[in-house]
Amino acid sequence: MIVNNLPTVAFYGFRSGNQGISPVMLNLINAMATEGVSVDLLLNRTDIPELLRISPSVRMVRLGGGGLLGRVRPLADYLIREKPAALITNHKERAIRDVVLAKKFSGSSVPIVFRIGTTLSNVLAWRSFWKRWLLRRSIRFFYPRANTIIANSKGVAVDVAQITGLPLASIPVINNSTVSAEQFEKALEPVDHPWFRGDAPPVILAVGRLRKVKDFPTLIRAFAKLQQQRDCRLMILGEGKERRSLEKLTAELGISDKVSMPGFVSNPYAYMKRSTLLVLSSAWEGSPNVLIEALSLGVPVVATDCHSGPRDILQDGKFGSLVPVGDVDALADGMLQTLQAPADSDFLKRAAEPFWADRVAREYLDAAGL
């Protein structure tokens, strides 16, 4: 479809959430609308709070909902009626299946682009045997039917190639559209917490759901060791089923008064801006946005050298310390060294430049041939 002499790019599979994929896709959609194309956001439901942050220049198209047929038929009708220049969806398996089936049923020739933002092998590893078998079959059937698969890190691209059998050279790597002007405005908002007042000790920040994949127990144990050499505080923003076990661990280590877990906060950027150090302790990632967000604000970081993302983002340790996964001593040492000799703020901000949304949007359009 051509609107005002501009080709239309359609996005499908947008979902709610203040962390992870949702803000990345929101940034990409808004930035795409400034790059010489018309943008349609295709929705099966509209009760998504983040839609209030979508640019007014983006057209929101309500398709339908319900089961598979209730999603695929309206999507196929849209492809027939509107004939977009490209259709982009994220890595949610249901969205990928919907897009492939809708293109098949509509007979449309629209190029479809899959954005893969996590290591599929790790997603598979957490499933039961039969669910793992079914998901692997689904991936191998549907993924090769995309015109373009875009990975958000080198590790994710390698992982996709190994599981699907597609040539690695056919999978372009384009960074997450993590950085936008909005987060700098939010970083200036006040934070009502005593640890950020006056001459309080340095605050080490971690952000993420309280899940095993984030490996916060290793971070807490490393912080306990660090505390023996440097007076500081640890704050973990996020919520999840690991809360009780993490609180028990801090009590056992005798550091409950120095560790704060406020739960989920809608504006983590204000906390990042005021923190001395951000730590990523994950066992695995796709491309961790929190690391990029901290760097964009000039905040020093320490990260596990997990698969995948941190090594690419930190450029082999140039912009922050990389430590082995699950290594308490190495993480404690990395935090201590960074606190003692933090990198220059302007230098750190350079690491986030490839993740600016407008730059990423242009790279997506190039990959889609637009």
C-alpha positions as CSV (number, residue, x, y, z in Angstrom):
1,M,0.0,0.0,0.0
2,I,1.2,3.6,-0.7
3,V,0.0,6.3,1.6
4,N,0.9,9.9,0.6
5,N,3.4,8.4,-1.8
6,L,5.1,6.5,1.0
7,P,5.3,2.6,1.2
8,T,3.6,1.0,4.2
9,V,5.5,-1.1,6.7
10,A,3.1,-3.2,8.9
11,F,4.0,-4.5,12.4
12,Y,2.3,-7.5,13.9
13,G,2.6,-9.1,17.4
14,F,3.1,-6.0,19.5
15,R,2.5,-6.9,23.2
16,S,2.3,-5.2,26.5
17,G,5.2,-4.8,29.0
18,N,7.5,-2.2,30.4
19,Q,10.6,-4.4,30.0
20,G,12.2,-6.5,27.3
21,I,10.6,-6.7,23.8
22,S,7.7,-4.2,24.3
23,P,9.8,-0.9,24.7
24,V,12.2,-2.1,22.0
25,M,9.4,-2.6,19.5
26,L,7.7,0.6,20.5
27,N,10.9,2.6,19.9
28,L,11.3,0.9,16.5
29,I,7.8,1.5,15.4
30,N,7.9,5.2,16.4
31,A,11.3,5.7,14.8
32,M,10.3,3.9,11.6
33,A,7.4,6.4,11.1
34,T,10.1,9.2,10.7
35,E,12.1,7.3,8.1
36,G,10.1,8.0,5.0
37,V,7.5,5.2,5.3
38,S,4.0,4.9,6.5
39,V,3.6,2.6,9.5
40,D,0.6,0.4,10.4
41,L,0.4,-1.3,13.8
42,L,-1.8,-4.4,13.5
43,L,-3.6,-5.3,16.7
44,N,-5.7,-8.3,17.9
45,R,-6.5,-6.4,21.1
46,T,-6.3,-2.8,22.1
47,D,-6.2,-3.0,25.9
48,I,-2.5,-2.3,25.8
49,P,-1.3,0.6,28.0
50,E,1.8,1.2,25.8
51,L,-0.4,2.1,22.9
52,L,-0.6,5.6,24.5
53,R,3.0,6.0,23.7
54,I,2.7,5.2,20.0
55,S,3.3,8.1,17.6
56,P,0.1,9.8,16.2
57,S,1.6,9.3,12.8
58,V,1.3,5.5,13.2
59,R,-2.1,4.0,12.0
60,M,-3.4,1.4,14.5
61,V,-5.5,-1.3,12.7
62,R,-7.7,-3.5,14.8
63,L,-7.8,-6.9,13.2
64,G,-9.7,-9.3,15.5
65,G,-8.8,-11.8,18.1
66,G,-9.8,-15.2,19.5
67,G,-8.3,-18.4,18.3
68,L,-6.0,-19.2,15.4
69,L,-8.7,-18.6,12.7
70,G,-9.9,-15.5,14.4
71,R,-6.4,-14.0,14.1
72,V,-5.3,-15.3,10.8
73,R,-8.4,-14.5,8.7
74,P,-8.4,-10.8,9.5
75,L,-4.6,-10.6,9.0
76,A,-5.0,-12.3,5.6
77,D,-7.8,-9.9,4.7
78,Y,-5.5,-7.0,5.6
79,L,-2.7,-8.3,3.3
80,I,-5.2,-8.6,0.4
81,R,-6.7,-5.2,1.0
82,E,-3.8,-3.0,2.0
83,K,-0.8,-4.7,0.3
84,P,1.9,-3.4,2.6
85,A,5.5,-3.2,1.4
86,A,6.7,-5.3,4.3
87,L,5.3,-7.1,7.3
88,I,7.5,-7.3,10.5
89,T,6.8,-9.4,13.5
90,N,8.7,-10.2,16.7
91,H,9.9,-13.7,17.9
92,K,6.7,-14.7,19.7
93,E,5.9,-18.1,18.2
94,R,2.2,-17.5,17.8
95,A,2.8,-14.2,15.9
96,I,5.2,-15.9,13.6
97,R,2.7,-18.7,12.8
98,D,-0.1,-16.2,12.3
99,V,2.0,-14.2,9.7
100,V,3.1,-17.3,7.7
101,L,-0.4,-18.7,7.6
102,A,-2.0,-15.4,6.7
103,K,0.4,-14.9,3.8
104,K,-0.3,-18.4,2.6
105,F,-4.0,-18.1,2.7
106,S,-4.1,-14.6,1.2
107,G,-1.8,-15.5,-1.7
108,S,0.1,-12.3,-0.9
109,S,3.6,-11.7,-2.0
110,V,4.4,-9.3,0.8
111,P,7.9,-9.8,2.2
112,I,7.8,-10.9,5.8
113,V,10.5,-10.2,8.4
114,F,11.0,-12.0,11.6
115,R,12.8,-10.3,14.4
116,I,14.4,-12.8,16.8
117,G,15.5,-11.4,20.1
118,T,16.5,-14.4,22.2
119,T,18.6,-17.5,21.9
120,L,16.2,-20.2,20.8
121,S,18.3,-23.0,22.3
122,N,17.8,-21.6,25.8
123,V,14.1,-21.2,25.2
124,L,13.9,-24.9,24.2
125,A,16.1,-26.0,27.1
126,W,13.5,-24.8,29.6
127,R,10.6,-26.8,28.0
128,S,9.5,-30.4,28.7
129,F,10.7,-33.1,26.2
130,W,7.4,-33.0,24.2
131,K,7.0,-29.2,24.2
132,R,10.7,-28.9,23.2
133,W,10.1,-31.4,20.3
134,L,7.0,-29.6,19.1
135,L,8.6,-26.1,19.3
136,R,11.7,-27.3,17.5
137,R,9.5,-28.7,14.7
138,S,7.5,-25.5,14.6
139,I,10.7,-23.4,14.3
140,R,12.1,-25.5,11.5
141,F,8.8,-25.3,9.6
142,F,7.9,-21.6,10.0
143,Y,11.2,-19.7,10.2
144,P,12.5,-20.7,6.8
145,R,9.3,-19.2,5.3
146,A,10.3,-15.7,6.2
147,N,11.9,-13.5,3.5
148,T,14.3,-12.1,6.1
149,I,15.2,-13.2,9.7
150,I,16.9,-10.5,11.7
151,A,18.8,-11.4,14.9
152,N,19.5,-8.8,17.6
153,S,23.0,-10.2,18.4
154,K,25.7,-12.4,16.8
155,G,25.0,-15.2,19.3
156,V,21.3,-15.2,18.5
157,A,22.1,-15.4,14.7
158,V,24.4,-18.4,15.3
159,D,21.7,-20.0,17.4
160,V,19.0,-19.5,14.8
161,A,21.2,-20.9,12.0
162,Q,22.0,-24.0,14.0
163,I,18.4,-24.8,14.9
164,T,16.8,-23.9,11.6
165,G,19.6,-25.1,9.3
166,L,19.5,-21.7,7.5
167,P,22.9,-20.3,6.4
168,L,24.3,-17.9,8.9
169,A,25.2,-15.4,6.2
170,S,21.5,-15.1,5.4
171,I,20.6,-13.8,8.9
172,P,21.5,-10.1,9.3
173,V,22.3,-8.9,12.8
174,I,20.7,-5.6,13.7
175,N,20.8,-4.2,17.2
176,N,17.8,-3.6,19.5
177,S,16.2,-0.2,19.1
178,T,16.8,0.4,22.8
179,V,17.7,4.1,23.1
180,S,15.3,6.9,22.5
181,A,14.9,10.5,23.7
182,E,12.1,9.5,26.0
183,Q,14.4,7.6,28.4
184,F,16.6,10.7,28.9
185,E,13.6,12.7,29.9
186,K,12.5,10.0,32.4
187,A,16.0,9.8,33.8
188,L,15.6,13.3,35.1
189,E,12.5,12.4,37.2
190,P,12.9,12.4,41.0
191,V,13.5,9.2,42.9
192,D,12.0,8.9,46.4
193,H,14.5,6.6,48.2
194,P,16.9,7.5,51.0
195,W,19.9,5.8,49.3
196,F,19.9,8.5,46.6
197,R,20.1,11.4,49.1
198,G,23.1,13.4,50.2
199,D,26.4,11.5,50.8
200,A,24.9,8.0,51.0
201,P,27.2,5.1,50.0
202,P,27.4,4.0,46.4
203,V,24.4,2.2,45.0
204,I,24.9,-0.9,42.8
205,L,21.8,-1.5,40.6
206,A,20.4,-4.5,38.9
207,V,17.2,-4.6,36.9
208,G,15.1,-7.6,35.8
209,R,12.5,-10.1,36.7
210,L,13.3,-12.2,39.7
211,R,13.8,-15.4,37.8
212,K,16.6,-18.0,37.8
213,V,17.9,-16.9,34.4
214,K,18.9,-13.5,35.9
215,D,21.0,-15.4,38.6
216,F,20.6,-12.8,41.3
217,P,21.8,-15.3,44.0
218,T,25.3,-15.0,42.5
219,L,25.0,-11.2,42.5
220,I,23.9,-11.1,46.1
221,R,26.7,-13.4,47.2
222,A,29.2,-11.3,45.2
223,F,27.8,-8.2,46.8
224,A,28.3,-9.7,50.3
225,K,32.0,-10.3,49.5
226,L,32.3,-6.8,48.1
227,Q,30.7,-5.4,51.2
228,Q,33.7,-6.6,53.2
229,Q,35.9,-4.3,51.3
230,R,33.7,-1.4,50.3
231,D,30.6,0.2,52.0
232,C,27.9,0.2,49.4
233,R,24.3,-0.8,48.7
234,L,22.6,-3.2,46.3
235,M,19.2,-2.4,44.8
236,I,17.4,-4.9,42.6
237,L,14.4,-3.6,40.6
238,G,11.9,-6.2,39.4
239,E,9.4,-8.8,40.6
240,G,9.1,-12.5,40.3
241,K,8.7,-15.9,42.0
242,E,12.3,-15.9,43.2
243,R,11.7,-13.0,45.7
244,R,11.3,-15.2,48.8
245,S,14.4,-17.2,48.2
246,L,16.4,-14.0,47.5
247,E,15.2,-12.4,50.6
248,K,16.1,-15.5,52.6
249,L,19.6,-15.5,51.1
250,T,20.2,-11.8,52.0
251,A,19.1,-12.6,55.6
252,E,21.4,-15.7,55.8
253,L,24.4,-13.5,54.6
254,G,23.5,-10.8,57.1
255,I,23.1,-8.0,54.5
256,S,19.3,-7.5,54.5
257,D,19.8,-3.9,55.6
258,K,22.1,-3.2,52.7
259,V,19.9,-4.8,49.9
260,S,16.7,-3.3,48.7
261,M,14.2,-5.0,46.3
262,P,11.4,-2.4,45.7
263,G,9.7,-4.6,43.1
264,F,8.8,-3.4,39.6
265,V,9.2,0.3,38.9
266,S,7.7,1.9,35.8
267,N,10.7,4.3,35.4
268,P,14.0,2.4,36.0
269,Y,16.0,5.2,34.1
270,A,15.7,7.6,37.1
271,Y,17.3,4.9,39.3
272,M,20.0,4.1,36.8
273,K,21.0,7.7,36.4
274,R,21.6,8.0,40.2
275,S,23.3,4.7,40.6
276,T,27.1,4.3,40.8
277,L,27.2,1.0,38.9
278,L,24.8,-1.3,37.1
279,V,25.4,-5.1,37.2
280,L,24.0,-7.8,34.9
281,S,24.4,-11.2,36.4
282,S,22.4,-13.3,33.9
283,A,23.0,-16.9,33.0
284,W,21.9,-16.2,29.5
285,E,20.4,-13.3,27.4
286,G,19.5,-12.4,23.9
287,S,20.7,-8.8,23.9
288,P,20.2,-7.2,27.4
289,N,18.5,-3.8,27.0
290,V,19.3,-2.8,30.6
291,L,23.0,-2.9,29.8
292,I,22.5,-0.6,26.9
293,E,20.2,1.7,28.8
294,A,22.8,2.2,31.6
295,L,25.6,2.9,29.1
296,S,23.4,5.4,27.3
297,L,23.1,7.3,30.6
298,G,26.9,7.1,31.2
299,V,26.6,4.6,34.0
300,P,29.5,2.1,34.5
301,V,28.5,-1.6,34.1
302,V,29.8,-5.0,35.0
303,A,28.2,-8.0,33.2
304,T,28.5,-11.8,33.0
305,D,30.0,-13.0,29.7
306,C,26.8,-15.0,29.0
307,H,25.4,-16.2,25.8
308,S,24.6,-13.9,24.2
309,G,24.8,-10.1,24.0
310,P,27.1,-8.6,26.7
311,R,30.3,-9.3,24.9
312,D,28.9,-7.6,21.7
313,I,27.6,-4.6,23.6
314,L,30.7,-4.1,25.7
315,Q,32.9,-4.8,22.7
316,D,35.0,-7.5,24.3
317,G,35.3,-5.6,27.6
318,K,36.2,-2.2,26.1
319,F,33.2,-0.5,27.7
320,G,32.8,-2.6,30.9
321,S,34.0,-5.6,32.8
322,L,33.0,-9.1,31.6
323,V,33.1,-11.9,34.2
324,P,32.3,-15.7,33.9
325,V,28.7,-16.8,34.6
326,G,28.1,-17.9,38.1
327,D,31.5,-16.8,39.4
328,V,31.0,-15.1,42.7
329,D,34.6,-14.1,43.2
330,A,35.1,-12.7,39.7
331,L,31.8,-10.7,39.9
332,A,32.9,-9.2,43.3
333,D,36.3,-8.3,41.9
334,G,34.7,-6.8,38.8
335,M,32.4,-4.6,40.9
336,L,35.2,-3.5,43.2
337,Q,37.6,-2.6,40.3
338,T,34.8,-0.6,38.5
339,L,33.9,1.3,41.7
340,Q,37.6,2.1,42.3
341,A,38.2,3.3,38.7
342,P,34.9,4.0,36.8
343,A,35.1,4.8,33.1
344,D,34.4,8.3,31.8
345,S,30.7,8.9,31.3
346,D,31.0,10.3,27.8
347,F,33.2,7.4,26.8
348,L,30.5,4.9,28.0
349,K,27.8,6.7,26.1
350,R,29.6,5.9,22.8
351,A,28.8,2.2,23.4
352,A,25.1,2.9,23.2
353,E,25.2,4.8,19.9
354,P,24.5,1.7,17.7
355,F,21.3,1.1,19.6
356,W,19.6,4.5,18.9
357,A,16.1,3.8,17.5
358,D,16.4,6.0,14.5
359,R,19.6,4.3,13.4
360,V,18.1,0.8,13.9
361,A,15.0,1.7,12.0
362,R,17.0,2.7,9.0
363,E,18.9,-0.6,9.2
364,Y,15.6,-2.5,9.3
365,L,14.3,-0.8,6.2
366,D,17.6,-1.5,4.4
367,A,17.3,-5.2,5.4
368,A,13.7,-5.3,4.1
369,G,14.8,-3.7,0.8
370,L,12.9,-0.4,1.3
